[in-house]
Each structure stands twice: as structure tokens, then as C-alpha cells.
Amino acid sequence: MNAKIIALLASLWPAAALAQGFGGLGGDAQGFDTPKPGGAITFPADYGAHKTFRTEWWYVTANLKGADGASYGAQWTLFRHALEPGAAKGWDDRTIWMGHAAVTSATEHLFAQTMARGGVGQAGVVAAPFQAFIDDWTFDAKDDALTKARLSARGANFSYDLDLSSDRPLVLEGENGYSRKSEQGQASYYFSQPFFTVAGTLTLHGRETKVTGQAWMDREWSSQSLAPDQTGWDWFALHLSGGEKVMLYRIRGAAPYAFGNWIAADGATQPLAGNDISLEPLTQTTVGARKIPTRWRVRVKSRGFDVETTPLNVQSWMGTTIPYWEGPISFAGSQSGSGYLEMTGY
């Protein structure tokens, strides 16, 4: 996309983003639909875009091992943000799309951003058969159950082309897909596929490497998913060596809020209350001009889960329009495994 057009779209996105809550997610949602407890999530319809809601995203993170013996991480994200409520077509469409992609190694964190306006076919999502795209970045499903998919993106000095597959069910986060984010009532609709296995190729600086590993997909939509005073979040997606998965987050603000989900190897879920979760920063790292907590002690008291996390690369900073830290981690302690950590609002 032309650099001037990208700059124009970027200037529109953070106008609200810097006002209330991280990324504008605490801004008033007047005119937009908001999630309600008991609202049913249906497949494949909810793979697609929700134009009556303000903000949503399609998110994949992958922990990879290369044929060269090295560890890598890959991220693919598509965001949709409506600048105002109401449907419109063509050039009147008031939607901005933003894509983020990254590849992380122990020595490098390479990322890219691309942006598009709605209504002109440069970006979009189709529910069935599922396809999410922006420019030539794609996330395509090969069936309505999302058991097989392909993921691809490219940026300066990196690209990847990955096949994803899973024989486990999609996971509804929170209360049957209704995910609370504050005691004030902010929430999102949220489901995941944490059981993807991965095989494909990753290219860094022109050198292609075969990779295999595990991936986690998150799908979330809302219109005001943060309270106005909530400044950001720390989110963990953990693949345990025994096959279980754990999702944990804490949202920082005047009244911090935490929640999680313990996912058995067969896909059965057990919600985790905030008082059952302890997320303790252990090491602060200077990333640019910011102090970022890059090593953590993570506990789930009811499960006897007590681990310390280590980033693959402490400099996993996404210097995008709305910046944040996102990178692969490993962990050890009462259990071991790998996963991804996302930290926003620092």
C-alpha cells in the first residue's frame, strides 16, 4: 500500500486509541452492539466479521522448532475497527483494517504492519468457507470446522507459510464465550483453538527453514472491552508438555481484573477465577525507552501450577501504530512447556 495512505489510516486509528483505555478499547460504545451474558456463539457464522460491533480480531501465535534446531515464534493478526456505527458500502465504508505479522528468533524480532480501508476489497473476512486476508496475507480454512487451515504473511526480511491442523474442538472462553474484562461490565465474545499443530516453512533473510510446532488461535469481538481506566493487559497462552492448555490474563487499572481457563487435553474447560491466579513480574527489561516485565512467575493455586517463564527474545517489541510486546516464551517449574506472552499499555 502507498506509504501516504498507510500514514493517513494510521492517523485515524489512534485518535481514539490514545483517549480511553489501551487502543481505544475503553471508549464509549454508543451506537454499537455490546456483548451480553448468555449470547450464543455459532459456527461457522462467528468466524466472520461483526459489523455492528466496533472492534474485533483474528489472532494466531505459533511456537515453532526449525529443522536447523533453533526455536522460533510466528504471529499473524488481523484487526477490524469501525470508526462509527452504521453500515456503509464502497468508499463510504468507515472501517479500518490493520494486519500485524512477526517472526521471532533468539537473536531477532522482525515485524510488519499493513493497513487498509474497508469497502474496497483490500482486506476482509468471509465466514464460510473461512478466509481472512489483508493484501497478500491470508488465513484460510479448508473446512467449516476449522480443523485444517493455511497461514501466510511476509515482511521485510521474513515470510512464513504454515499449515495448521487440529482434531480437538474450538474452546469457548469465559462463560460460554462471554468473557468479562472488568467488574463494571465490560466484556467481549471470545473463543479459541489452542490445539493447532503446525508444519510449514519460515524464511529469514532469504534462508528457508522447515518448521513444526504448536499454534494458538484467538477470536474476539466487542465494542468496549475495557473500562476507561484500564491501561492494558498481560496475557499468557500456554502449551503444557502433557497436552493441557492454559489461558490467563490480568487487566491493569484502578481495579485490576484477572481471569483464565484451564483446558484439558481433550478440550474440556475449567474457568479460573481471579483469586486463583497469580501473575508476578520477576525481571524488568529495557525495551526502547520502556521497562517491560519479561520474566514472570505464573501460578494457578487450585491446580498446584507454579512456573517461571523465559522469553525467547526479550526484545519482542511490536513497534506498530499501537505498540505492544508480543513473543514466544518457555516455562518450567511444576510443569514445563512453551507459549506466548502479550503485554500492552507499557
Steps between C-alpha positions, in 0.01 A plus 500: 500500500615855431687638804289818505178295517642289784593817689149640451332182626742479792416856599130412515542188714681647804285814520269304729768251603691749712189625675338228710655170594766325297438521126178695550333185635364694798324761290125550510318244284187703426336382179681164494383161624661367817541141623233364730518206743337192353550611142553195282815459289430307180735344246591569229310833510714646778823439312389798292486876562245661734428838350268614781791473745783752503817290534603140437802291417616168360823397669747212461826444689727202433789347693725338243809281481711521185675220315812698590433426869411859588183623670276758331172677551251625241208739540214583259229750594218677319315782676173661390399835648187700412546875527126552544186284529281421202546302182641656184638368173792573272695819565240604760600206722639642827704192596876472542678165474848448644727197467798410718748222427822404674771237517715467812827316554744511790687783328236685294143622516377598154153648458282665239179700492260561216177701497195523277173685487177307486268464204758476223601133518853543632421326830212303645367181652262239360333265749447194278722379360709698748749742353665799668733713291674833468705560187672165435495387863248218542344274761285245314306203635455185296177392676215653703626346825830688471693175545735578211628842397785682331676810631735726306654846530814687403695806603845645456748210529245238607207291383318184603259250350350267759246217495286474815297198608305390807273210598380676818196725540501878507510637856251756634678738738337654807133412552417303184681761292404808703833628637482760778776760511400711802265512796326792327359272230741540208530176304564334167390190315802271491587154371828322428658208321804420719561154351639580156806305393720671243723401210639727233780731401647814648736726306742743666728720291445272201582179688212249509454267797248222548314539829256307717329589823181612673270797436227678692218690327295764681180654362352794688251782436349779705421872497639598841709216641684716756389744768622857432760480780646164392843566350591165345533127558742211547378189314649149507419212263678190628552158341579252780724206418225258612256631239298742715464868410469800730379850416553772762470876495506793738375843400676786672313800633354659809322171569715222344309208351626147438347193343611177336409164354652159570451289188538122527675302228160391365372860481290503820525836677506626858475880551752647744394785729723798562580404860632165373756668273831663590706676231818639655761691295854384583725684255469842340667556163564828323332479159547830322415762762268266691543266793327172410449203738645224283536216753205393717396261774160359403284309747158337499448414863220245465709297254833519681631666184812705576741588218747767392493622142795592279469695174667370185598860426453778755487758220174369351354849462234565239579858396169534319240779497378378839821350649523199732727210601420160348728199488554128560588376848598176668423409860614254765412413859212279607445444127685596182412610152488795262259773409452867421491813714334825396539820703327825409490850641862528615 
